[in-house]
Amino acid sequence: MSMQLARVTLCILLIAICASNARAEEAFFEINDQELESLKASHPYFTRNFGRVQVASNVKFDFLNEFKTELRNVLYASDAFDSDATERLAVLATILNIRRDGEMFPISYSVDVRYDLLDTVKAVASWTISTHATSTNFAGNTRAQYALGAAIQRNIRSFMLNLKATYDPANGEKARKLLADLGSEAQSDTINISALAGYMVLGGAKVVKATASAAGAVAGAVVTGMADVCRSDPSCANKKPGEAQAELETQFNKTNKQLQDNTNRAFQQQREQQQAQQRAAQEARDQENERIRQHNLRVAQLDQQARQQAQDRQQEQARQQEQAQQQEQARQQEQARQQEQARQKEQARQQEQARQQEQAKKKADAEAAKLAEEKAKKQAEDQYLKSLAAGGRFRAQNCFGDYLVSGKLPNIKPALLGCVDVHFRAFCPGSSQGTDGTISNWVDFGGCLGATGDIKPKPSCKAEDMRVEVIEVVRGCGS
């Protein structure tokens, strides 16, 4: 009788363990209602509708479908998207790395995930988020599973809070505070769940989820450019890591080529527009020169007519004077000679005056053209500097105890200026008071030994936690 009771008890124990593990696998990614409420938006902060959610993994991950389902559910429940919009915004989540530390006590997991907001195939924003979780209770795979689940859960929450902090101005400060709280939890929190046997003794078929919040520290910053886009067939998420990566690289190369072709076409159109403007300017100059030539020709013709008329009058006067008397004729001839000299002198004066006026006009036209060219060049250089500032991405780093800022500027062609200074402002998390600095004579070589700018006085927060804004990019090298 006691043997039969032991067998029945063992069977019940095994059934309870299997049922509990099955429920745990279904729920260990799930974000509870209280946490989900903190991720919701008071009103949509995206002007587009909710699109597809795609996932990929660079490493072996047995719960990719569960991860996709939970991410899609959280995004859908966040109320961040405009349900009336026709255009949609998609999300691509790529698991970059999963690291496990420890085999017995404790077990820790760290997860790195890159999230891309996609407009068709173009990434409008990206985050790379690293989260960590540790489990000291439960035995075997269950403890490891809850540690991994909590790290994934924290990663999803961190991504959603980053969305609110970036795109929801009304709740951005609150979201940043929650992110800071998540970072604190990641440093100190431990998943602590009572043993399964305790629930079996109470007759429980219900599994209590982890009490630890799914929080995580965020590492990375928003960047622009093309996303590694997984193709849109449903089997993409179930492919092996190597196949998914190869497909991602193929799609990235295709998209990158399309962008390069579009860029080349844009530059070609710009060159054609510049050539058309130059041709129009040359035609205008030719027309003005022709107008001046015609004007001078008319002036010469009128002058010739005037001279001819004067000669006719003089001849007529001479004939009349000759008929009168010789003295009067001699006097008139002398008078005519003097008048001719005066006329020639006046003609020479007028010609010299016309020549000087023509030279002055040419000089004024040349100076005006030079000023216009210099103005256009300055405007182009100013716009080039603004484009550099708008596309600059910089970060703070601790270099041998000093806080230095380095980063990259966009590679804009043609490069109108070979030497620039970058003025930046660095902020500690949650602070609106920044520290200004300058990277003089910036070059495309980062790191502690590259082109850097000091953050002085040294702030109280960590360098890697600081947010760096580019204030402006100006001409460098003393120009």
C-alpha positions as CSV (number, residue, x, y, z in Angstrom):
1,M,0.0,0.0,0.0
2,S,2.8,2.4,0.9
3,M,4.6,1.5,-2.3
4,Q,1.5,2.3,-4.4
5,L,1.1,5.6,-2.6
6,A,4.7,6.5,-3.3
7,R,4.3,5.7,-7.0
8,V,1.1,7.8,-7.2
9,T,2.9,10.7,-5.4
10,L,5.8,10.4,-7.9
11,C,3.5,10.5,-10.9
12,I,1.7,13.6,-9.6
13,L,5.1,15.2,-8.9
14,L,6.3,14.5,-12.4
15,I,3.1,15.8,-14.0
16,A,3.2,19.0,-12.0
17,I,6.8,19.6,-12.9
18,C,6.1,19.1,-16.6
19,A,3.0,21.3,-16.5
20,S,4.9,24.0,-14.6
21,N,7.8,24.0,-17.1
22,A,5.4,24.1,-20.0
23,R,3.7,27.2,-18.6
24,A,7.0,28.8,-17.7
25,E,8.2,28.4,-21.4
26,E,5.0,30.0,-22.5
27,A,5.2,33.0,-20.1
28,F,8.8,33.7,-19.2
29,F,9.0,36.5,-21.8
30,E,5.7,38.0,-20.9
31,I,5.7,41.6,-19.5
32,N,3.1,42.0,-16.7
33,D,0.3,44.5,-16.8
34,Q,1.9,47.0,-14.5
35,E,5.1,47.1,-16.5
36,L,3.1,47.3,-19.8
37,E,1.1,50.2,-18.5
38,S,4.4,52.2,-17.9
39,L,5.3,51.6,-21.6
40,K,2.0,53.0,-23.0
41,A,1.7,56.4,-24.7
42,S,-1.0,58.9,-23.6
43,H,-1.5,59.6,-27.4
44,P,0.2,58.3,-30.5
45,Y,3.7,59.9,-31.0
46,F,4.2,58.3,-34.4
47,T,2.4,59.7,-37.4
48,R,2.4,56.2,-39.1
49,N,0.5,53.1,-38.5
50,F,1.9,49.9,-36.9
51,G,3.7,47.7,-39.5
52,R,5.4,44.4,-39.6
53,V,7.7,43.0,-36.9
54,Q,10.6,41.0,-38.2
55,V,13.3,39.2,-36.1
56,A,16.6,37.7,-36.9
57,S,19.5,36.2,-34.8
58,N,23.2,36.1,-35.4
59,V,23.5,33.3,-32.8
60,K,21.5,30.1,-32.0
61,F,18.3,31.0,-30.1
62,D,15.5,28.5,-29.6
63,F,12.9,31.1,-28.6
64,L,12.9,33.4,-31.6
65,N,9.2,33.1,-32.3
66,E,8.3,33.8,-28.7
67,F,10.5,36.8,-28.7
68,K,8.8,38.1,-31.9
69,T,5.4,37.5,-30.5
70,E,6.0,39.4,-27.2
71,L,7.8,42.3,-29.0
72,R,4.8,42.6,-31.5
73,N,2.3,42.4,-28.6
74,V,4.1,45.1,-26.6
75,L,4.4,47.4,-29.7
76,Y,0.7,46.9,-30.5
77,A,-0.4,47.6,-27.0
78,S,1.8,50.7,-26.6
79,D,-0.7,53.0,-28.4
80,A,2.3,54.8,-30.0
81,F,1.2,54.4,-33.6
82,D,-1.6,56.2,-35.5
83,S,-4.1,53.6,-36.4
84,D,-5.8,55.9,-39.0
85,A,-2.6,56.4,-41.0
86,T,-2.1,54.5,-44.3
87,E,1.7,54.5,-44.2
88,R,3.3,52.0,-41.8
89,L,6.5,51.9,-39.7
90,A,8.1,48.4,-39.4
91,V,10.4,47.1,-36.7
92,L,13.4,44.8,-37.3
93,A,15.0,43.2,-34.1
94,T,18.3,41.4,-34.6
95,I,19.8,39.4,-31.7
96,L,23.5,40.2,-32.0
97,N,24.8,38.1,-29.1
98,I,23.7,36.0,-26.0
99,R,26.3,35.3,-23.3
100,R,25.8,33.0,-20.3
101,D,27.9,33.2,-17.2
102,G,27.9,30.4,-14.5
103,E,26.6,26.9,-14.5
104,M,25.2,26.5,-10.9
105,F,24.9,29.5,-8.6
106,P,24.3,32.1,-9.9
107,I,23.4,31.8,-13.6
108,S,23.5,35.1,-15.5
109,Y,22.6,36.0,-19.1
110,S,23.5,39.1,-21.1
111,V,21.6,39.8,-24.3
112,D,22.6,42.4,-27.1
113,V,19.8,43.3,-29.5
114,R,19.7,45.8,-32.3
115,Y,16.3,47.5,-33.1
116,D,15.7,49.3,-36.4
117,L,12.7,51.4,-37.2
118,L,12.1,50.9,-40.9
119,D,10.4,53.1,-43.5
120,T,10.1,50.5,-46.3
121,V,13.8,49.3,-46.2
122,K,15.4,52.5,-44.9
123,A,16.3,52.7,-41.2
124,V,15.0,56.0,-39.8
125,A,16.4,55.2,-36.3
126,S,18.4,52.4,-34.6
127,W,19.3,51.3,-31.1
128,T,21.7,48.6,-29.9
129,I,20.6,47.6,-26.4
130,S,22.4,45.3,-23.9
131,T,20.6,43.9,-20.9
132,H,21.6,41.5,-18.1
133,A,19.8,39.2,-15.6
134,T,20.9,36.8,-12.9
135,S,18.9,33.9,-11.3
136,T,20.0,32.2,-8.0
137,N,17.0,30.0,-7.4
138,F,15.3,27.1,-9.2
139,A,17.2,24.1,-10.4
140,G,18.7,23.2,-13.8
141,N,17.3,24.6,-17.0
142,T,14.4,26.4,-15.3
143,R,16.8,28.8,-13.5
144,A,18.8,29.4,-16.7
145,Q,15.5,29.9,-18.6
146,Y,14.2,32.5,-16.2
147,A,17.5,34.4,-16.3
148,L,17.5,34.5,-20.1
149,G,13.8,35.4,-20.1
150,A,14.3,38.3,-17.7
151,A,17.3,39.6,-19.8
152,I,15.1,39.5,-23.0
153,Q,12.2,41.1,-21.1
154,R,14.4,43.9,-19.9
155,N,15.7,44.4,-23.4
156,I,12.2,44.8,-24.8
157,R,11.2,47.3,-22.0
158,S,14.4,49.2,-22.6
159,F,13.6,49.5,-26.3
160,M,10.1,50.7,-25.6
161,L,11.3,53.3,-23.1
162,N,13.9,54.5,-25.6
163,L,11.1,55.1,-28.1
164,K,9.2,57.2,-25.5
165,A,12.3,59.1,-24.5
166,T,13.1,59.9,-28.1
167,Y,9.7,60.5,-29.8
168,D,7.2,61.4,-27.0
169,P,8.2,64.9,-25.7
170,A,5.3,65.0,-23.2
171,N,6.6,61.8,-21.4
172,G,10.3,61.8,-22.4
173,E,11.6,62.9,-19.0
174,K,9.5,60.2,-17.3
175,A,10.7,57.6,-19.7
176,R,14.4,58.6,-19.1
177,K,13.8,58.2,-15.4
178,L,12.4,54.8,-15.9
179,L,15.4,53.9,-18.0
180,A,17.7,55.0,-15.2
181,D,15.6,52.9,-12.7
182,L,16.0,49.9,-15.1
183,G,19.7,50.5,-15.1
184,S,19.8,50.4,-11.3
185,E,17.8,47.2,-11.3
186,A,20.2,45.6,-13.7
187,Q,23.1,46.3,-11.4
188,S,21.4,45.0,-8.2
189,D,18.3,42.9,-9.0
190,T,18.3,39.1,-8.8
191,I,15.6,36.8,-10.0
192,N,14.5,34.8,-6.9
193,I,11.7,32.3,-7.3
194,S,10.6,29.7,-4.8
195,A,11.2,26.0,-5.6
196,L,8.6,24.1,-7.6
197,A,8.2,21.6,-4.8
198,G,6.7,24.3,-2.6
199,Y,3.9,24.9,-5.0
200,M,3.3,21.2,-5.4
201,V,2.9,20.8,-1.7
202,L,0.2,23.5,-1.8
203,G,-1.4,21.6,-4.7
204,G,-0.6,24.4,-7.1
205,A,-0.9,23.9,-10.9
206,K,-0.2,27.6,-11.3
207,V,3.4,28.9,-11.8
208,V,4.2,32.2,-10.2
209,K,6.3,34.4,-12.5
210,A,9.6,36.0,-11.5
211,T,9.2,39.0,-9.2
212,A,12.1,40.7,-10.7
213,S,11.3,43.6,-13.0
214,A,12.4,43.2,-16.6
215,A,14.8,46.1,-16.7
216,G,18.1,46.6,-18.4
217,A,20.9,49.0,-18.9
218,V,20.9,50.6,-22.3
219,A,24.2,50.7,-24.3
220,G,24.4,52.4,-27.6
221,A,23.0,55.5,-29.3
222,V,20.7,56.5,-32.2
223,V,22.4,56.3,-35.6
224,T,21.2,57.0,-39.2
225,G,21.8,55.0,-42.3
226,M,20.7,51.6,-43.8
227,A,19.4,48.7,-41.6
228,D,20.4,45.1,-42.0
229,V,16.9,44.2,-43.3
230,C,15.6,40.6,-43.2
231,R,13.5,39.7,-46.2
232,S,9.8,39.7,-45.7
233,D,9.0,36.0,-46.1
234,P,7.5,34.4,-42.9
235,S,10.2,31.7,-42.7
236,C,13.0,34.3,-42.2
237,A,12.8,34.1,-38.4
238,N,13.1,30.2,-38.4
239,K,16.3,30.1,-40.6
240,K,19.6,29.1,-39.2
241,P,21.9,32.0,-38.1
242,G,24.2,31.6,-41.0
243,E,21.4,31.6,-43.6
244,A,19.7,34.6,-42.0
245,Q,23.0,36.6,-41.8
246,A,23.8,35.8,-45.5
247,E,20.3,37.0,-46.5
248,L,20.7,40.1,-44.4
249,E,24.0,40.9,-46.1
250,T,22.6,40.3,-49.6
251,Q,19.7,42.6,-48.9
252,F,22.0,45.2,-47.3
253,N,24.3,45.2,-50.3
254,K,21.3,45.5,-52.7
255,T,19.9,48.4,-50.7
256,N,23.3,50.1,-50.4
257,K,23.8,49.9,-54.2
258,Q,20.4,51.5,-54.7
259,L,21.3,54.3,-52.3
260,Q,24.7,54.8,-54.1
261,D,22.9,54.9,-57.5
262,N,20.4,57.5,-56.2
263,T,23.3,59.5,-54.8
264,N,25.1,59.4,-58.1
265,R,22.0,60.5,-59.9
266,A,21.5,63.4,-57.5
267,F,25.1,64.6,-58.0
268,Q,24.7,64.3,-61.8
269,Q,21.5,66.4,-61.7
270,Q,23.3,68.9,-59.5
271,R,26.2,69.1,-62.0
272,E,23.7,69.5,-64.9
273,Q,21.9,72.3,-63.1
274,Q,25.2,74.1,-62.4
275,Q,26.2,73.8,-66.0
276,A,22.8,75.1,-67.1
277,Q,23.2,78.1,-64.8
278,Q,26.7,78.8,-66.1
279,R,25.4,78.6,-69.7
280,A,22.6,81.0,-68.9
281,A,25.1,83.4,-67.2
282,Q,27.3,83.3,-70.3
283,E,24.4,83.9,-72.6
284,A,23.4,86.9,-70.5
285,R,26.9,88.3,-70.7
286,D,27.1,87.7,-74.5
287,Q,23.7,89.5,-74.9
288,E,25.0,92.5,-72.8
289,N,28.2,92.7,-74.9
290,E,26.2,92.6,-78.1
291,R,23.9,95.4,-76.8
292,I,27.0,97.5,-76.0
293,R,28.4,96.8,-79.5
294,Q,25.2,97.8,-81.2
295,H,25.0,101.0,-79.1
296,N,28.6,102.0,-80.0
297,L,27.8,101.3,-83.6
298,R,24.8,103.6,-83.5
299,V,26.8,106.3,-81.8
300,A,29.5,106.1,-84.5
301,Q,27.0,106.3,-87.2
302,L,25.4,109.4,-85.7
303,D,28.8,110.9,-85.3
304,Q,29.6,110.3,-88.9
305,Q,26.4,111.8,-90.0
306,A,27.1,114.9,-87.9
307,R,30.6,115.2,-89.4
308,Q,29.2,114.9,-92.9
309,Q,26.6,117.6,-92.2
310,A,29.2,119.9,-90.8
311,Q,31.3,119.5,-93.9
312,D,28.4,120.2,-96.1
313,R,27.7,123.4,-94.2
314,Q,31.3,124.5,-94.4
315,Q,31.4,123.9,-98.1
316,E,28.3,125.8,-98.6
317,Q,29.6,128.7,-96.6
318,A,32.9,128.5,-98.5
319,R,31.1,128.8,-101.8
320,Q,29.1,131.8,-100.6
321,Q,32.2,133.5,-99.1
322,E,34.2,132.9,-102.3
323,Q,31.5,134.7,-104.3
324,A,31.8,137.6,-101.9
325,Q,35.4,138.6,-101.6
326,Q,38.7,136.9,-101.2
327,Q,39.5,138.4,-97.7
328,E,36.3,137.1,-96.3
329,Q,37.0,133.8,-98.0
330,A,40.5,133.6,-96.4
331,R,39.1,134.6,-93.1
332,Q,36.4,131.9,-93.3
333,Q,39.0,129.3,-94.4
334,E,41.1,130.1,-91.3
335,Q,38.0,130.0,-89.2
336,A,37.1,126.6,-90.7
337,R,40.6,125.3,-90.0
338,Q,40.3,126.4,-86.4
339,Q,36.8,124.8,-86.1
340,E,38.2,121.6,-87.6
341,Q,40.9,121.5,-85.0
342,A,38.5,122.1,-82.3
343,R,36.2,119.4,-83.6
344,Q,39.0,116.9,-83.8
345,K,40.0,117.7,-80.3
346,E,36.5,117.3,-79.1
347,Q,36.1,114.0,-81.0
348,A,39.3,112.8,-79.4
349,R,38.0,113.8,-76.0
350,Q,34.8,112.0,-76.5
351,Q,36.5,108.9,-77.7
352,E,38.8,108.9,-74.7
353,Q,35.8,109.4,-72.4
354,A,33.9,106.5,-74.1
355,R,37.0,104.3,-73.7
356,Q,37.3,105.1,-70.0
357,Q,33.6,104.5,-69.5
358,E,34.0,101.1,-71.2
359,Q,36.9,100.2,-69.1
360,A,35.1,101.3,-65.9
361,K,32.1,99.2,-66.9
362,K,34.2,96.1,-67.6
363,K,35.9,96.6,-64.2
364,A,32.6,97.0,-62.4
365,D,31.2,93.9,-64.2
366,A,34.3,91.9,-63.2
367,E,34.1,93.0,-59.6
368,A,30.4,92.2,-59.5
369,A,31.0,88.7,-60.9
370,K,33.8,88.1,-58.5
371,L,31.6,89.2,-55.5
372,A,28.7,87.0,-56.7
373,E,31.1,84.0,-57.1
374,E,32.6,84.6,-53.6
375,K,29.1,84.9,-52.1
376,A,27.9,81.7,-53.8
377,K,31.0,79.9,-52.6
378,K,30.5,81.1,-49.0
379,Q,26.8,80.1,-49.1
380,A,27.8,76.6,-50.4
381,E,30.4,76.3,-47.6
382,D,28.0,77.4,-44.9
383,Q,25.4,74.9,-46.1
384,Y,28.2,72.2,-46.2
385,L,29.0,73.0,-42.6
386,K,25.4,72.8,-41.5
387,S,25.1,69.4,-43.3
388,L,28.2,68.2,-41.4
389,A,26.7,69.3,-38.1
390,A,23.3,67.7,-38.8
391,G,24.9,64.4,-39.6
392,G,27.6,64.3,-37.0
393,R,27.6,61.5,-34.4
394,F,29.8,61.9,-31.4
395,R,30.2,60.2,-28.0
396,A,32.1,60.7,-24.8
397,Q,34.7,58.3,-23.5
398,N,37.0,57.9,-20.6
399,C,40.6,58.1,-21.8
400,F,43.1,57.6,-19.0
401,G,40.9,59.5,-16.6
402,D,40.1,62.4,-18.9
403,Y,36.6,62.7,-20.5
404,L,37.1,63.1,-24.2
405,V,34.6,63.4,-27.1
406,S,35.3,61.9,-30.5
407,G,33.1,60.7,-33.4
408,K,32.4,61.0,-37.1
409,L,31.0,63.5,-39.5
410,P,29.1,62.5,-42.7
411,N,31.2,62.0,-45.8
412,I,29.6,64.7,-48.0
413,K,30.9,65.0,-51.6
414,P,32.3,67.2,-52.8
415,A,34.2,68.2,-49.6
416,L,34.1,72.0,-49.8
417,L,36.4,72.5,-46.8
418,G,39.4,70.4,-45.9
419,C,39.7,71.5,-42.3
420,V,36.8,72.1,-39.8
421,D,36.3,72.6,-36.0
422,V,33.5,70.7,-34.2
423,H,31.7,72.5,-31.3
424,F,29.8,70.1,-29.1
425,R,27.8,70.0,-25.9
426,A,27.9,67.0,-23.6
427,F,25.0,66.2,-21.1
428,C,24.9,63.8,-18.2
429,P,21.7,61.6,-18.2
430,G,18.7,63.5,-17.0
431,S,20.5,66.9,-17.0
432,S,19.7,69.9,-19.2
433,Q,22.9,71.7,-18.3
434,G,25.6,70.7,-20.8
435,T,29.3,71.2,-21.0
436,D,30.6,72.9,-24.2
437,G,33.8,71.8,-25.9
438,T,35.6,71.9,-29.3
439,I,37.4,69.4,-31.5
440,S,39.9,71.5,-33.4
441,N,40.9,70.5,-36.9
442,W,38.7,67.4,-36.9
443,V,40.0,64.3,-38.8
444,D,38.3,61.0,-39.4
445,F,40.3,59.1,-36.8
446,G,38.5,58.5,-33.4
447,G,39.5,56.9,-30.2
448,C,41.5,58.3,-27.4
449,L,44.5,59.0,-29.7
450,G,42.5,60.5,-32.5
451,A,40.7,63.8,-33.0
452,T,39.1,64.6,-29.6
453,G,37.8,67.4,-27.5
454,D,38.0,67.8,-23.7
455,I,35.0,67.8,-21.5
456,K,36.0,70.3,-18.7
457,P,35.2,70.6,-16.0
458,K,34.9,66.8,-15.6
459,P,31.2,65.9,-14.8
460,S,30.0,63.6,-12.1
461,C,28.4,61.0,-14.5
462,K,30.2,58.3,-16.4
463,A,31.6,59.2,-19.8
464,E,29.8,56.4,-21.6
465,D,26.4,57.5,-20.1
466,M,26.8,61.1,-21.5
467,R,24.9,62.3,-24.5
468,V,26.8,64.5,-27.0
469,E,25.2,67.0,-29.3
470,V,26.9,68.8,-32.2
471,I,26.2,72.5,-31.8
472,E,27.9,73.6,-35.0
473,V,30.8,72.8,-37.4
474,V,32.9,75.8,-38.4
475,R,35.9,76.4,-40.6
476,G,39.1,75.2,-39.0
477,C,42.9,75.6,-39.4
478,G,42.6,79.3,-38.5
479,S,40.4,80.1,-41.6
